[in-house]
Amino acid sequence: MRAAALLALATSLATLLACEGRPKSEGPKSDPPKKTGPAVAVLDLTGGVPEQSAGGLFSAPGRKTFDELLRATKEVADDKGDRSKGVLVKLGSASIGAARAQEIAEMLAAIKEKKKVYCHADGLSNATLMLAAKGCSSIWVSPAGEVESIGLAAQIVYMRRLLADELHLSIDFLQVGKFKGAEEPLTRDGPSPEARASLMSVLTDLRAAWTTTLAEARPKATPEVVEDGPWAPEKAKSLGLVDEVGYADDCAKKLREESGAARERVVFGAGAGDDDGDFDDLVRALAGESSVTGPIALVRATGSISMSAGGNGILGGRGGIVEKDFDRTIDKLEKDDAVKAVVVRIDSPGGSALASDLMWHHLMKLRKKKPLVFSVGDMAASGGYYLASSADYIFAEPMSIVGSIGVVGGKIGGGDALERIGVHAETFPANEGKPGAAERAAYLSPLVKWDDPTRARVLETMTSVYELFLSRVSEGRSTRGRTVTREQVAANAEGKIFSGTAGKDLGLVDEIGGLGAAIAKARSLAKLDDKAHVATVQGRSGLFDGLEPGGVEEAVRARTSPLAVLERVAPDVVPFVTSMAPLAEGERTAVCVPFALTVR
């Protein structure tokens, strides 16, 4: 059956590639768009800028990724001819995280020093307004659009009364680290003083970075203005938040006229590149190749951390950073003598404690042989920071989230709720004469509440994981002749979260900067030329993997799982939910971010 499926697919591909097709009509054809002459480079960000593409055989085509945007902007910045007389940034109504928006703004600001950069948006958020203000010479917004400059806020939903009082579920959760707070939405009706203090400290730092960036780029964009939206387009123009109100084609026309360009050339987003590149990607996908072709290897580490892809878990397939796949990639790079340095781009809220420690071990082995640099996107929290601590250098943006060194564990039990509707579960321990034997032997069952001795034993094991976490960070951060003691790590632990700026001040981060700065540092540490090529390492899965037994069913399950639905209706909650998923799938402890915190 599998051989027949492969043959059918291969035959279909061969037919598709060999057949030129028949013209739809014999009438006159319009002239093709002009492909020569001075051009405006187009960066199409309307589909967002994800850290990693979600494309695949049974899913929608993947969007262009952040590292590809970095390459595109560098190409434009380095162009001294007519290929990029100006730059048009199409934002649409894109949702981009604040830290990534900062990085993009820095890229565009460097280009703006040499050529005009026009930005057009259908609607601007807090983050995309900051991006446009710093990175663009002129900001346009559609006539029916909106400038949602409304200030920053965090919102946490507390569910204890629903779960415990109304549904009669038992909430058995523990945490190590008084600032951790990851279990509080389930066990409290509001934040603890420690969790509130940790969250407000981060929000204060994020607000300072956001308002300062806007005010420096646009003097009229004072905090009183930028925190008082949303604004209609014309009002936003009168307040100095945008320059023009008009459509995307009007903006493009104006830029072509001012830059002396005759055409547009898409360098990022839909339509970028040529068909040959797409075909090469297809061939590599068919073969499942992941070979590195440059001395600098860039590894993407995005999403929650897990021991497996979770396809059979309660959430369905969730991807993320999977221990087996990640470790295989790191081991390959360690042994590849052609690879002189490795950069890991991380954007993760954490997840499985076991997976985090196993990955840390493989990263430390690699670091002994070649430079290892981490670049933090929007977040490297808890398990995400666990991985990052293995690096020679950690880079983060001012609005990145780092830290959250703490541990959470537990379960939600439904035994009492079932009793209320006439369903009773009886546990029969083999050691029937020992008090508490039933509770201990079935302590992971959702039908059995923890007794006090079991809670004490679980807390003991979680404390052991926490102590290991502190030791791992201490060992990882002790590099380049520097010693970071366990006590120094503990002072900034207990679940506290920090902005990238605060993280640098406290020694959790080495330098403020984006992916480009991290790559430059890797080149320097490896003593490579500043033009040394960077190759993005793809996963090992090939196009035919979906035809393995269960592959199609797995793909369908992933598209229709509860997580897939949640991604469509409440995408900002997904990192928090997926980072807690290991607890629902049999693991005892997790190292995960305490809040669903996203700044847009």
Residue pairs with C-beta under 8 A, 6 or more apart in sequence:
2 547
2 548
2 549
5 547
6 544
6 547
9 544
9 547
33 263
34 262
34 263
35 263
36 263
37 82
37 261
37 262
37 263
38 82
38 85
38 259
38 260
38 261
38 262
38 263
39 82
39 83
39 84
39 85
39 261
39 262
39 263
39 264
39 265
40 84
40 85
40 86
40 87
40 88
40 252
40 255
40 256
40 259
40 261
40 263
40 264
40 265
41 76
41 79
41 83
41 84
41 86
41 87
41 88
41 265
41 267
42 87
42 88
42 90
42 264
42 265
42 266
42 267
42 268
42 269
43 69
43 72
43 73
43 76
43 87
43 88
43 89
43 90
43 267
43 268
43 269
44 90
44 266
44 268
44 269
44 270
44 271
44 272
45 69
45 89
45 90
45 91
45 92
45 94
45 96
45 104
45 268
45 269
46 90
46 91
46 92
46 93
46 94
46 269
46 270
47 63
47 64
47 92
47 94
47 269
47 270
48 63
48 94
48 95
48 96
49 63
49 64
49 65
49 66
49 69
49 94
49 96
49 100
49 104
50 63
50 65
50 66
50 302
51 65
51 66
51 100
51 300
51 302
51 345
51 347
51 377
52 65
52 300
52 302
52 303
53 62
53 63
53 64
53 65
54 60
54 62
54 63
54 319
55 61
55 62
55 63
56 62
56 541
56 546
56 555
57 285
57 543
57 545
57 546
57 555
58 546
58 552
58 555
58 556
58 559
59 555
59 558
59 559
64 268
64 269
64 272
65 300
66 100
66 103
66 345
66 377
66 515
67 298
67 300
67 345
67 515
67 536
68 268
69 104
69 107
69 268
70 107
70 515
70 516
71 534
72 267
72 268
72 272
73 104
73 107
73 108
73 110
73 111
73 268
74 107
74 516
75 84
75 267
76 84
76 87
76 111
76 267
77 107
77 110
77 111
77 114
82 261
83 265
84 115
84 265
84 267
85 115
85 259
85 260
85 261
86 115
86 116
86 117
86 118
86 255
86 256
86 258
86 259
86 261
87 108
87 111
87 115
87 116
87 117
87 118
88 118
88 120
88 251
88 252
88 255
88 264
89 108
89 117
89 118
89 119
89 120
89 132
89 135
89 136
90 120
90 248
90 269
91 119
91 120
91 121
91 122
91 124
91 128
91 131
91 132
92 121
92 122
92 123
93 121
93 122
93 123
93 145
94 121
94 128
95 125
95 571
95 600
96 104
96 125
96 127
96 128
96 131
96 600
97 127
97 347
97 377
97 378
97 598
97 599
97 600
98 126
98 127
98 130
98 206
98 210
98 378
98 399
98 599
98 600
99 376
99 377
99 378
99 379
99 396
99 397
99 398
99 399
99 400
99 401
99 500
100 377
100 378
100 397
101 127
101 128
101 130
101 131
101 399
102 130
102 131
102 209
102 213
102 397
102 398
102 399
102 514
103 397
103 514
103 515
103 516
104 131
104 135
105 130
105 131
105 132
105 133
105 134
105 135
105 213
106 134
106 135
106 514
106 516
107 135
107 514
107 516
108 117
108 131
108 134
108 135
108 136
109 134
109 135
111 117
111 135
112 135
112 136
112 137
115 259
116 137
116 138
116 255
116 258
116 259
117 135
117 136
117 137
117 138
118 136
118 137
118 138
118 140
118 251
118 252
118 254
118 255
119 131
119 132
119 135
119 136
119 138
119 139
119 140
120 140
120 141
120 142
120 247
120 248
120 251
120 252
121 128
121 132
121 139
121 140
121 141
121 142
121 145
122 141
122 142
122 145
123 141
123 142
123 145
123 146
123 147
123 148
124 132
124 139
124 141
124 145
124 146
124 147
124 148
124 149
124 241
124 242
125 148
125 600
126 148
126 149
126 150
126 151
126 152
126 210
126 226
126 599
126 600
127 599
127 600
129 147
129 149
129 214
129 226
129 241
130 210
130 213
130 214
132 139
132 242
133 139
133 213
133 214
133 217
133 218
133 221
133 241
134 213
134 216
134 217
138 243
138 244
138 251
138 254
138 255
139 241
139 242
139 243
139 244
140 242
140 243
140 244
140 245
140 246
140 248
140 250
140 251
141 147
141 233
141 236
141 242
141 244
141 245
142 233
142 245
142 246
142 247
142 248
143 233
143 245
143 246
143 247
144 233
145 233
146 230
146 231
146 232
146 233
147 229
147 230
147 231
147 232
147 233
147 236
147 241
147 242
148 229
148 230
149 225
149 226
149 227
149 228
149 229
149 230
149 231
149 236
149 241
150 227
150 228
150 229
150 230
151 207
151 226
151 227
151 228
152 203
152 206
152 207
152 210
152 599
153 203
154 199
154 203
154 595
154 597
156 184
156 185
156 191
156 199
156 595
156 596
157 185
158 184
158 185
158 188
158 189
158 190
159 185
159 186
160 171
160 186
160 187
160 188
160 189
161 189
163 169
163 171
163 186
163 412
164 170
164 171
167 417
168 416
168 417
168 420
169 412
169 413
169 414
169 416
169 417
170 412
170 413
170 414
170 415
170 416
170 449
171 183
171 186
171 187
171 410
171 412
171 413
172 410
172 411
172 412
172 413
172 449
172 450
172 455
173 183
173 186
173 187
173 408
173 409
173 410
173 411
174 183
174 408
174 409
174 410
174 455
174 458
174 459
174 462
175 181
175 182
175 183
175 406
175 407
175 408
175 409
175 462
175 495
176 406
176 407
176 408
176 459
176 462
176 463
176 465
176 466
177 405
177 406
177 407
177 466
177 493
177 494
177 495
177 496
178 192
178 194
178 494
178 495
179 194
179 195
179 197
179 198
179 406
179 494
179 495
179 496
179 497
179 594
180 195
180 404
180 406
180 407
180 408
180 494
180 495
180 594
181 191
181 192
181 194
181 195
181 198
181 199
181 495
181 594
181 595
182 406
182 408
182 495
182 580
182 590
182 592
182 593
182 594
183 408
183 410
184 191
184 192
184 195
184 594
186 412
191 199
194 494
195 594
198 495
198 496
198 497
198 594
199 497
199 595
199 597
201 496
201 498
201 502
202 401
202 497
202 498
202 499
202 502
202 597
205 398
205 498
205 499
205 501
205 502
206 399
206 499
206 599
209 398
209 399
209 499
209 501
210 226
210 399
210 599
211 223
211 226
211 227
214 221
214 226
215 221
215 222
215 223
218 240
218 241
219 240
220 239
220 240
220 241
221 239
221 240
221 241
225 239
225 240
225 241
226 241
229 236
231 239
231 241
233 242
233 245
234 245
236 242
237 243
237 244
237 245
244 251
244 254
252 264
255 261
256 262
256 263
256 264
266 272
282 543
284 538
285 542
285 543
286 542
286 543
286 544
287 542
288 540
288 541
288 542
288 543
288 544
288 545
289 538
289 542
290 329
290 332
290 537
290 538
290 539
290 540
292 333
292 336
292 338
292 339
292 535
292 537
293 533
293 535
294 532
294 533
294 534
294 535
295 338
295 339
295 340
295 341
295 526
295 528
295 532
295 533
296 339
296 340
296 341
296 342
296 343
296 519
296 522
296 523
296 526
296 528
296 532
296 533
296 534
296 535
297 333
297 336
297 339
297 341
297 342
297 343
297 534
297 535
297 537
298 342
298 343
298 344
298 345
298 519
298 534
298 535
298 536
298 537
299 329
299 330
299 333
299 342
299 343
299 344
299 345
299 537
300 344
300 345
300 536
300 537
301 321
301 326
301 344
301 345
301 346
301 347
301 348
301 384
301 387
302 320
302 321
302 345
302 346
302 347
302 348
302 377
303 318
303 319
303 320
303 321
303 347
303 348
303 575
303 578
304 318
304 320
304 321
304 348
304 349
304 350
304 351
304 575
304 578
304 579
304 581
304 592
305 320
305 321
305 323
305 348
305 350
305 351
305 352
305 355
305 356
305 359
305 383
305 384
305 387
305 579
305 591
306 318
306 320
306 321
306 322
306 323
306 351
306 352
306 355
306 581
306 582
307 322
307 323
307 324
307 352
307 354
307 355
307 582
307 587
308 322
308 323
308 324
309 317
309 318
309 319
309 320
309 322
310 316
310 317
310 318
310 320
310 581
310 585
311 317
311 554
311 557
311 558
313 581
313 584
313 585
314 562
314 581
314 584
314 585
315 561
315 562
315 563
315 577
315 578
315 581
315 584
316 557
316 558
316 560
316 561
316 562
316 563
316 564
317 554
317 555
317 557
317 558
317 561
317 563
318 558
318 561
318 563
318 578
318 581
319 558
320 348
320 351
320 578
321 348
321 351
321 355
321 359
321 387
322 355
323 352
323 354
323 355
323 358
323 359
325 539
325 540
326 359
326 362
327 358
327 359
327 362
328 540
329 537
329 539
329 540
330 342
330 359
330 362
330 363
330 365
330 366
331 362
331 365
331 366
333 339
333 342
333 366
333 537
334 362
334 365
334 366
334 369
334 370
339 370
340 370
340 371
340 526
340 528
340 532
341 370
341 371
341 372
341 373
341 522
341 523
341 525
341 526
341 528
342 366
342 370
342 371
342 372
342 373
342 522
343 373
343 374
343 375
343 515
343 518
343 519
343 522
343 534
344 363
344 372
344 373
344 374
344 375
344 387
344 388
344 391
345 374
345 375
345 377
345 515
345 518
346 374
346 375
346 376
346 377
346 380
346 384
346 387
346 388
347 376
347 377
347 378
347 379
347 380
347 384
348 379
348 380
348 381
348 383
348 384
348 387
348 575
348 579
349 379
349 381
349 382
349 383
349 384
349 575
349 576
349 578
349 579
349 592
349 593
350 356
350 381
350 382
350 383
350 384
350 385
350 386
350 404
350 579
350 590
350 591
350 592
350 593
351 383
351 578
351 579
351 581
351 582
351 590
351 591
351 592
352 383
352 582
352 587
352 590
352 591
353 383
353 407
353 465
353 469
353 582
353 587
353 589
353 590
353 591
354 587
354 589
355 383
355 582
356 383
356 386
356 387
356 591
357 386
357 468
357 472
359 387
360 386
360 387
360 389
360 390
360 472
360 476
363 372
363 387
363 390
363 391
364 390
364 475
364 476
366 372
367 390
367 391
367 392
367 479
370 526
371 392
371 522
371 525
371 526
372 390
372 391
372 392
373 391
373 392
373 393
373 394
373 395
373 518
373 519
373 521
373 522
373 525
374 380
374 387
374 388
374 390
374 391
374 393
374 394
374 395
374 518
375 395
375 396
375 514
375 515
375 517
375 518
375 519
376 388
376 394
376 395
376 396
376 397
376 400
376 402
376 500
376 509
377 400
378 399
378 400
378 401
378 598
378 599
379 400
379 401
379 402
379 575
379 593
379 597
380 387
380 388
380 394
380 396
380 400
380 401
380 402
381 401
381 402
381 403
381 404
381 497
381 592
381 593
382 403
382 404
382 405
382 406
382 579
382 591
382 592
382 593
383 579
383 590
383 591
383 592
384 593
385 402
385 403
385 404
385 405
385 473
385 508
386 469
386 472
386 473
386 591
388 394
388 402
389 472
389 473
389 476
389 477
390 476
391 476
392 479
392 480
392 525
393 510
393 511
393 518
393 521
393 525
394 402
394 508
394 509
394 510
394 511
395 509
395 510
395 511
395 512
395 513
395 514
395 515
395 517
395 518
395 521
396 402
396 500
396 503
396 504
396 509
396 512
396 513
397 500
397 512
397 513
397 514
398 499
398 500
398 501
398 512
399 499
399 500
399 599
400 499
400 500
400 503
400 509
401 497
401 498
401 499
401 500
401 593
401 597
402 497
402 498
402 499
402 500
402 503
402 508
402 509
403 492
403 493
403 496
403 497
403 498
403 503
403 508
404 495
404 496
404 497
404 591
404 592
404 593
404 594
405 469
405 470
405 473
405 489
405 492
405 493
405 494
405 495
405 496
406 466
406 469
406 493
406 494
406 495
406 591
406 594
407 462
407 463
407 465
407 466
407 469
407 589
407 590
407 591
408 462
408 580
408 583
408 589
408 590
408 591
408 592
408 594
409 458
409 462
409 583
409 588
409 589
409 590
410 458
410 583
411 444
411 446
411 583
411 584
412 446
413 445
413 446
413 447
413 448
413 449
414 446
414 447
415 425
415 446
415 447
415 448
415 449
416 449
418 424
418 425
418 447
425 445
425 447
425 448
427 438
427 439
427 441
427 442
427 445
427 447
427 448
428 438
429 437
429 438
429 440
429 441
429 442
430 437
430 441
431 437
431 441
436 451
436 453
436 454
438 448
439 448
439 449
439 450
439 451
439 453
439 454
440 453
440 454
440 457
442 448
443 450
443 454
443 458
444 586
444 588
450 458
458 588
461 588
461 589
462 588
462 589
465 589
465 591
466 493
469 493
469 591
470 486
470 489
470 490
470 493
471 486
473 484
473 489
473 493
474 484
474 485
474 486
474 488
474 489
477 484
477 489
477 507
478 484
484 507
488 507
492 498
492 506
492 507
492 508
495 594
497 593
497 594
497 595
497 597
498 506
498 508
500 509
500 512
501 512
503 509
504 510
504 511
504 512
511 517
511 521
519 534
520 530
523 529
523 530
523 532
526 532
545 551
546 552
546 554
546 555
558 564
563 574
563 577
563 578
566 573
566 574
566 577
567 574
572 596
572 598
572 600
573 596
575 593
575 596
575 598
576 592
576 593
576 595
576 596
577 596
579 590
579 592
579 593
580 590
580 592
582 590
583 589
583 590
